[in-house]
Amino acid sequence: MIEFNSQNMEDLEEEAKIRAIEVSLAIVEGICNGLDQGADVIALGFMKAQNLDININKPDYLKALELNLPRVEEAEEFELCQRAVQWIDKLKSE
C-alpha cells in the first residue's frame, strides 16, 4: 500500500506523476493479487493528510491493468508483466 504525502487532490495528482512507476507497480501487483484472491476492491494507498483511502474496484481492473502495464515493462518487472497479461486476457474473455 502506498502512502501519499500530498495535502490536497491537486498535489496528489502531481505526486502520482512523480512516483508514476512506483504507483503503476503497486496498481498492477495489487490487482493481480486481488484477482488471485477473488477480491472485488483493491486498497492501493492512502492520503494521510485528507484521511482518504484510495481503492480500485473490480469493474476498473482491466482498464487499470492495461493503462499501467507499459510502466511495469519499463521497470523491467517481467514476471509481473506476465501475470498482468494473463489477467488481461482472462478479463477480456469474461
HELIX and SHEET records of a PDB file:
HELIX    1   1 MET A    9  ILE A   18  1                                  10    
HELIX    2   2 ALA A   20  GLN A   37  1                                  18    
HELIX    3   3 LYS A   48  GLN A   50  5                                   3    
HELIX    4   4 LYS A   58  ASP A   60  5                                   3    
HELIX    5   5 TYR A   61  GLU A   74  1                                  14    
HELIX    6   6 PHE A   78  SER A   93  1                                  16    
SHEET    1   A 3 ILE A   2  PHE A   4  0                                        
SHEET    2   A 3 VAL A  41  MET A  47  1                                        
SHEET    3   A 3 LEU A  52  ASN A  57 -1                                        
END                                                                             
